[in-house]
Amino acid sequence: MEKIGLVGFPNAGKSTFFYLLTGAEVQRDLYPFTTIGKNEGKAELRDELLIRLSQAKKSKEIRNFKITVYDIAGIVEGAHKGEGLGNEFLGFIREADLLIIVLRGFTDEKVPSYLKEINPQKEKEIIISELIISDLERIERKLKEKNIPAELKEKLILAKEKLEKEEEPDEIPDFPLLMAKRKVYVINSDDKKGNYKLDVKNPYFICPFKILEEMRELDEDEREEIKEELKKEKFNFPEEILEYSFNLLGFIRFYTLKGEIASSFPLKKGKTAYDAAGKVHTDIQRGFIKVEVAKPFDFLEVPSWKELKEKGKIETHGPDYVVKDRDILEFKFSK
């Protein structure tokens, strides 16, 4: 399963966002580089549809899958030259498959601002510049080596040309580039009226980290009341950002409803029932015979596998079946 890295300047709110996503407490102070290296946790992708399916099946347990999240030490200008925790920071970024870039949009005199101003666009530009320079330096060093395969050399030259234009290069499997990683931008602000103009090609999110953290101390009714107010103001929420990131990584999910357990599993788009079987258990994949497939809304209408079969609503496929998003799968296999 791919990994998500949280990136941003010191005191932008990365560790708070890490806590909101994973529930894992990490050291948080008002001085830079409270996070040294990286913190690692698991974020659960909660699923309202799975809850409804479990209720229809009368399951006693729900198992959502989880994705790994890294809280990476804060970047600073000059990281490519080793400033701050530069080289270590850039190394940890390379381990991530997608970057959530956290930008400061809040004013708080108690929390020092690295830039001495609130300017998410400027933070974004500096972070991207550091990634570009780091990539260019690595490419230059590689191109100076002897006996580089012609195909790799061509890809590196094309990547260099794009980076020099401040464009994102294509992924090179044998030579991972920071700028080729998918990116999601999140402004940490409790002021939706802030005049944010973020120059990015994909949607960006505005999330009130401090309010959401404080909400955890309240009872459920109070939390729901505040959440409804935040929704009216069109704030974004951590689970929404996590789901967007999951989709951007090219994943779908499928379900199993076995016994008293309702489970969800991640799967890359275009993968087959045979691949899905391996996600559930290697024994199922090894002894794969066939898979029966139901659509979730058919099951909600008729929560009985037997009755759905009688109505012709269950499909039967072999190992090459390409799994669709939200399919309910029941595997038949030899033990």
Secondary structure, DSSP 8 states (H G I E B T S, - for coil): --EEEEEESTTSSHHHHHHHHH-------SSTTSS-SEEEEEEE---HHHHHHHHHHT-SEEE--EEEEEEE----TTGGGT-TTHHHHHHHHHH-SEEEEEEE----TTS--TTSS--HHHHHHHHHHHHHHHHHHHHHHHHTSSS--HHHHHHHHHHHHHHHTT------TTS--GGGSEEEEEEE-S-TTS------SS--EEE-HHHHHHHTTS-HHHHHHHHHHHHHTT---HHHHHHHHHHHTTEEEEEEEETTEEEEEEEETT-BHHHHHHHH-HHHHHTEEEEEEE-HHHHHHS--HHHHHHTT--EEE-TT-B--TT-EEEEEE--
